[in-house]
Amino acid sequence: MKYFALLFCFFIIKIVVAQDTIPEENTHQRIIEDIVEQIGGEDDFDFNTQFDQLQVYLRNPINLNRATIEDLTNLSLLSPLQVDQFFQYKTIAGNLIAIEELQAIPSFDLATIEQILPYVTVKESNADLKMSFGKMLKNGDHTILSRMQTTLEQQEGYKVQEGETEPKFAGNPYQFYTRYQYNFNNQLTYGVTLEKDAGETFGGANHPLGFGFYSAHFGVRNLNKAIKNIVIGDFEAKMGQGLVLWTGFGFSKSSYTMNVKRISPVLRSYRSVNEFSYLRGGGITLNLGKNIEVTTFVSYKNRDANIIETDTIDQDFLAVSSLQISGLHRTESEIAGKNAIQEFMTGANLRYNFNTVGHIGLNTVFTQLSKPLILTEQLYNQFRFQGDELLNISLDYSYVFRNFNFFGETAVSNGEGWATLNGLLISLTETIDLSILHRNFQKNYQAIYTNNFSETNGTNNEIGTYVGLQITPNRRWQYSLYADSWRHPWLRFQVDAPSNGYEYFGQVTYKPKRGTQVYLRLREETKERNANTESATRTLFNQRKIQTRLHFQHQISKTITIKSRVEWSHFEDEDGWQSGYMMYQDLSFKPFDFPFSFTTRYALFDTDSYDTRIYAFENDVLNAFSVPPYYNKGSRFYFNLNYRGIRNLLIQARFARTRFDDVESIGSGNAEIEGNKRTDVKLQVRWKF
């Protein structure tokens, strides 16, 4: 083994020395990984859509002289303030002559410019010719991607328990995912997605067509001067700041302290596999004049729910106690809730654009359920949405005045509860940016598909203020800071009284040279929870969590990158302090002219409980990512292997194993595994033509 290791190292070094350039095809993967890494562990980042878009821009860079706000927003690499300042600069200086001119824009530091370089270009504004719809159908890229994954150890749900004749899970432990995608320059796209989750049957009475989830979409942008966008099939809809409707991902609190403003096209084709956060039907965005555009859509789909029987004076009738969001149909109860109700939704957005300096928009969304939603009789549910119909109306705005960007949205639901969110982005100097955001969500405001900036989900019962600061004195140093405080005027789950909370965050990043980065992060959060004491009067206590992270990343050569991290977590409740740590070492080998590449990690962790868990982003196969929690005591190892030896074909395999030192079983319920190891494997094939 010693001689083999020496030979292997010599082989790698020989390949490394032969490299002359950093392959851009690997750059966009690393950029997305950095985004997810900085966001944290619990946000629902839409990796599929974002990766697809950057791949298209890598092959067909955005011409900055013809770019729209939508084009730069879709990159997700620029903050709202940077997008605004880019168009302010163009209004004053005209079209760009060269890409280096970006350095004249105040908030465009060298790190930002280097990050977007693979995806943008500068050409004369008339250099891009308009292509007919027929040519768009012929000149795009086709991609077929298929993935299989499973857990090698048997879980309790697949075993036949004593006294039973069948296991709890109806299907086998394999998950299958297949997708076909056609894309022309992010202007025309269509595709089909199929997925079977682990534990679900393939075929049979529950899934007569085979897979458990089917999704199809068709979308076209800028078809002509009148039609700005069309989506048919499964799609996403995003309005304002997310108070009435926002399906899919939206930035919240992270080290990107300036990314607190929601900006997105209203309609977008849906390409992911989340089985609830999408709409199904169609929509269109029309230009009604130079400054006016209108969007309208209709959606009708089945939804999973828990059915209950409710007694009335006249008769019993069916209702639902909750809407399921897992998308899993493995057990008898999960299967019983599949497609239990139908959801109809329609909405419209009317927007007036003040050229490139802002807009004002009117949004309306109407939702109807085929069966009423009746929540359990708990005080914290008193003001939540119940019934079968919901109407949301809002007014949103954005306006840029010099270095100030004002934005916000105010909404009402069923003519009663209201919510408002207002913010300000300020470029104080060329090196200092400030963000301020205030939110006031009344306890009786109700909405179903929301994803706005907040501490908790649901867009109700929260009043808070956020202040973020980003300081970039030079290309080597960056300071990111934010403070957020909030209060909940009404009760919440496991909080039987009005409560308060606050959070502080600070990160110092040092980049001594290209490919090398070191950052130190500190985050502290305090919020109130129910005390465990048994008494007639429930009392609250402060629950506190402190996390500290030291991260080092270095590109040794054009093919080898290493990442090292150590992170500490401290948690305090009424029983005292708990603590834990996690450390890992990553190695990435991505040569330019050699068919094999790999990424690997070895991690050690030791935490007192799940409350001191630590999240860490992991490299995965393309169009997938994982951010698992590290908790208890043990180690984790994964190895991703990629093969590109056949033209247009990418084959990937992943092996990941977690070993716990202090347990005899892993998980609980149907997911429990006897023993102290869990091993996950994946195999994926992607073919482009």
Order of alpha helices (4+ residues) and beta strands (2+ residues): alpha-alpha-alpha-beta-alpha-alpha-alpha-beta-alpha-beta-beta-beta-beta-beta-beta-beta-beta-beta-beta-alpha-beta-beta-beta-beta-beta-beta-beta-beta-beta-beta-beta-beta-beta-beta-beta-beta-beta-beta-beta-beta-beta
